[in-house]
Amino acid sequence: MIPAVTGSSQVSVDDQKGSPTERPLKRALFERVSGQSGPMAERLVTPERTEATLSHFKKSLSDGVLGADLRAAAHGSSGYTLVGRGPAQAFGPAGPDDQQMGIVLKWIPRKAAKDERACNDLAKAFGLDVPVMQSVPQSASTLFVSPTKKEKPSFTPGPFELIAMNRVEGMNLSQLCCSGDIFRLKQSSWNQMMREFGKAAMFDIFSGNFDRFARFEMNADGTYALIQKPEANPGNVMVHTTPQKRNLSSISFIDNTSLVPPSIPEIVEEESYFDGSLFESEPAAPAAPASPARSPSRQSENPAVVRGLNAFFIEMTGQLRKNPRILSEHISLAVENAILQSINEEVGDRTPQQIAEIRSSLQEAQRDLNEGLIQGLDRLRSAEFQRSARDIAVRGSRSLQELLHLNLQSIS
């Protein structure tokens, strides 16, 4: 397996310009468990140290420490995400003079923050490479209200919680296309990439995340189904290649929160009405409900949504056992459409031969995509993951807890 938040909230090619030696922030915010290696060995430090680290970083910004920088993410997230970087001294007294460090600070609606943290932990337990996520104490988060408003004037801190993450280096899938590196990948790298995409897609169906590979929506009758014209969200996948640009080094998955598709029937029964903000990772414009508003306690249960997502999960896993090609063809088409769209956004058009090469590489990796889906389902059914999922579920909202409980029950 390759080493293991609506758009990328992580470092991009543009974000990295001028900082070739930048490394993810581990000394200051994230440490490794002694004697272990790899992404799974990272652990969070205490909130108290997080507060001290961010306070030091904010002071470095105020003092104009050379190289210390904080700005809105150049790509991806339309929300309130800041990308920070600077010398090790900007984050604390430890660290060599020439070491650059990076961090992502993301403001998330309070209702969605606990689900984002829980789903990130769940994705890690599943075996995906994800950022290390740390909640920021209020005393430290207030330091970054002014810098956020400078970058995003519409920002109001009241309904938001600040989360810190290590920066995942590399390009998101869209940037991999626009840079032209997608055309230089070996077929073996395509096979690896699609196998990991299959695993991630299986996890997304399990956690109710429609915003990556398995694109689904709510029908007029309140049920969920795969959309007719799928297009993957390339901002939620970070790809790191070797210097030769022909081999994959790692694939990381960000923005792993559970989401509810925005397609809502025009007319719904009162029992089916739900408060979708519980599943949203970014603020959405308020919409008038088609039925009378219900009390917050009743809204927070979201029974119809949970039942619908569980029914969709049962349908997809049953279909996967019978004929995995149906789901894999949907995901492959979603990835193809996302890649072609990213290529079209580049100034210079690609030749028909290059487009044909992309489609050929995807077709040759179809079996690997099938394998990834099956491996993902096997992982969901493993006793180890199910134990972890039950422990993690209690950290999320009541709706997420119920969804995970029902989905685990469905495959046990």
N, C-alpha and C positions, 0 to 999 in steps of 0.2 A: 504494500500500500504506500502511496505517496505520503511523505510526512504530513502528518497532520499539523449590517444593519441597515427605503426604496432607492437604493443607490449606495455607492461605495462611500464609506466614511473613513477610508484608510489612505495610506500614502500612495501617491501617483507619480508618474514620470515628471509631470510639471512641478509637483510638490518637492521633488528631490533635487531640482536643478540647483547647482551651487553647493551641494553637500554630498559628494561622492562617498565620503567615509561614514555617513550616517548609519547608525545601528538602532534597533528597537530599544526603547527605554526599559532596561532590566535592572540595572544597579539601583536606580532611584525608586521605581514603583513596583517592579516585578523581579522576583528572585527565583532561582532554581533550587529544587530540593537537592541537598547534598548527595553525591553519588549517583545521580540520575542525569539523563540527557534527553534532548528532544522536546518538542512543544508540550507534551503531556506532563513534563516534569516541572513546568512553571507553576508557581503558586503566588498568591497575592500576599502582600505585606499588610500590616495592620492599618486600619483607617488613620490612626494617629500619625504614622509615618507618611502616609499619603498626604495628609494635611500639611505636614512640615515640608515635604518635597514640593508640593504645588505652591506653597507660600514662598519658598525660596525661588522658584521659577518666576512667579509673578514679580518679585522684587528685582530679579535679574532683568526682566522686561522693562520695569520702571527705571532702573539704573542705566539702561542702554548697554547691557553687556554685549560685546561683539559676538554676533552670530545667533543670539537669542531671538526667536521669532515666533509669533502666533498669528495665524490668519485663517480665514475660511477655507475649507477644502476646495481645491481647484476643480475637482470633478465629482460627479455622483450626487451625493445627498443634497436634497433641496431643503433640508432642515437646518438646525443650528449646530453644525459640526465645525470644530476648530482643530487645526493641525499645528502642533508646536514642535519646535526643534531648537537645538543649541548645543554648546559644549557641555561636557559633563558637569562643570562647575555651575552651570545655570540651574541645575536641579539639586545641587547639594555639594558639599565639600569634597566628596570622594570622586575619583576617576581621573584618568590621564588627561593631559591638556589637549591632546589632539583627537579625543574621542567625541564624536557627535552622537546625540541622543534624540529620539523622537517620541511623540506622544499624540494621542487623539483624545480630545475632550468633546463629548457629545451630550447636548441637552435633550432629554427625552421626556415626554409627558408623563407625569407621575403615575397615572393609571397604567401606562404601558411599560414603565421601567422595570417593574418586578417581573413581568413576563419576558422582557428582553433578556434580563439576567438569567432567568430560569432556562429559557430556550438556548441561550449560549452555553450554559453548563450541560444541558441535555445533548447538544450537538457534540460537545467535547466527549461526553460519556459514550456517545454513539461511535466515535472514532474519527470525526472530522477535525481538521486543523482550524481552530478558531482563535480570535484574539483573547487575551487575558483581560477580564473586565473587573473594574473596581469602582464601587460607589464612592463618591466624593462627599465628605462631611460638609454640612451647610456652611460652617465657618470658612472653609476653603473655597467652596463653590461660589460664594458671594464675591470673591476676589476677581472672578472671571465674568461677572455680569457686564461690567463696562466694556471690556475688550470684545465681548460678544455683540453688544449693541453697536459698537463701532463698525463691526463687520456686517452685522445684520440688524439694521435700525428697527425692524418690526419686532424684535425679540422682547418678550416680557417674562421675567423669571418666575412669576407666581406659580404657574401650573407645571413647571419643569423640574427635573432632577438632573444633576450633572454626573456623568459617568466617565471614567478615565480608562483608556485602553492602550496597550502597546501598539505601535504602528506596524502593520503588516507590509513589508516592502515588496515591491514588484509592480506589475500593471494589472488593472482589472481587465476582464476579457475584451471589453471594447477598445481599450488602449492597445492591447496586444494586436488587435486587428488594424487600427489606425496607424500604428508604427510600422506595419508590414512584417512584424516578427511572426505573425500567424502563418505566413507563407513559407517560413523557413523551418517550421517544426518537422521533425522526422515522423514517419507514420507510427513508430512505436510510442512517441510522445502523444500523438492523437489518441492512440488506444488507451494509454494510461489516463489521459485527461477525461475521456468519455466514461471510463470505468468509475472514476471518482465522481463524475457528474451523476451517474446512475445511482450511486450510493446516496449522494446528497439529495437527489430527487425523492428517493424512498423516505428519507428522513423528513423532507418537507411535507409529504403527504401525511405522515404520521403526526407531525406537530401542527398541521393546519396552515402552513406557509405557502401561499399561492404566488409569491413574488420572486421566484428564481427560475426553476426549470419546469416543474409540473404546474402548468398554468390552468387554473380552473375558476369557475364562476358560479354564482347562484342563478338558477333558472327562475322563471316566473312562478313555478309551483313551490319554490323554496328549497329545492334539491340542488346539489352541486354536480357539475359535470366539467370535463375538459373543454376548454374553449376551442372554437373552430379554427381560428388563425393564431396559433401560439407564437410568442416571441419571448425568449428568455430575457431575464434582467441581467445584463453582463456586468453591471456595477457591483453585484453582490458576490462576485468571484474574483479572487486575487491570484494571479498566475506569476510565478517566478521562474525564469528560464536561466540556463547556464550562459556564461559569457559568449559562447558560440551561437546562442539563440536557436539551437536545434533540439535541445533536450529540456524537459521539464525538471525543475529542481523541487518545486513544491506547489501545492494548490491550497489556498485558504478560503474559508467561507465566512462572510461577514453578514451582519443584519439577519440573524437567525430567528427573529421574533415570530410569534404566531400571529397571523393576520386574517382578517375577514375580507373576502373579495368585495369590491365596491359596488358590484352589480346587485341592486336590491329591487325586488318586485315593486311595481308602482302601487299595487294594492295588496296588503297583507292583513291577516287576521291579527287581533291584538296579542294573542298568545305567541305569535311568531315575531313580534316586533323586538328588536334588540338594539343595544347601544354599542355600535361598532367601535367606538373610541377605545374600548377596553383592549382591542387587538391591534390598534394602530400604533406604528412607531413614529409617525410624524403627525403634526396637527392637521386636521381636516376641517374644511368649511362646514359649519353646522347645517344640517338638513332637517326640514320639518317632517316629523313622523307621519305616516299615513294613518296611524291610529292614535288614540289618546295616549299621552305620555304616562309612563308608569313610574312608580316610586324607584329611587336609586337602588334600593335593596333588591327589588324584583329585576330591574334592568341588569344588575351585575351578574345574574345567574345565566342569562342568555341561553335558555334551554333549547330553543329551536335551532340556533346556530350550532351548538355542541352536538345535538342529535344529527344534524345535517352533515357536519364534518365527519362524524363517526361513520355514518352510512356511506359516505364517499370513500373513506379509508377502507371499509369492508369491501366495497365494490372493486376498488383498485387492486387490493391484495388478492382477491379472488380471481380477478382477471389476470393478474400477473402469474398466478400458478397455472392457469389454463393456457394462456398465450401471451408471453412477455413482449412480443413484438408490437402489440397494440400500444402499450404505454411507451415503449422505447422509441417507436416511430414518432409519437407525439413530442417526446423530449428532443429527439434528434432534429425534428423540424423546427422546434422552438430555438434550439442552439443555432441552426443554420440561418434562420431569419434574423436572429440577433447579430450574428457575424456579418451577414450581408448588409444589414442596416448600418452597422458600425463602419464598414468599408465604404459605403455610399456617402457617409458623412465626411470622409477625408476629401481634401481638395483634389487630389489626383485620382482619377478613376482607375480601377483595376481592369485588366484585360479579361476577355471571356475565358481564356485558358486558365487564368488564376482562379476565377470563380469556379470553373469546372474542377480544378484541383481541390478546392475546399469541399465541394460536394462529394468528390471521390473519397477524400480522406474520411469524411463523416460516414460514408457508406461502408468503408472498410473497417470502421471502428464500431459498427452496429452490434456485433457480437459482444464486444467488450462492454458496451452500454447495457445490453441484456444481463451480462454477468454482474455488473455493478448493481443493478436493480435487485437481482436475486440475492447477492451478498448482503445488500442492505436489509432485505426482508429477513434473512437468516440472523442478522445482527439484532434486529428488533425482537426476534423470538428467543434470543439467548437469555438464560437465567441471569447472567451478570448484568446485562443492560437493563432488564426489567427491574431488578433490584435497585439499580441506580436511578432509573426513571421514576420509580415510586418515591424515592427519597427526595429527588429534585422537584417533583410535581408540587409538593407542599409549599415551595418557595414562590410559586406563581399565583395568579388570580384564581378565584373560584372556578371560573369558566375553563381555564387551562387545566386545572386539577381534574375537572370532570372529563374533559376531552381525553387527556392522557390515560385516565383510569379506564374509560370505555374502550379506547384503542388497544390498551394492553390486554384487557379482558377479551377482546375480539380475536387476538392471535395466540392466546395462551392455550 
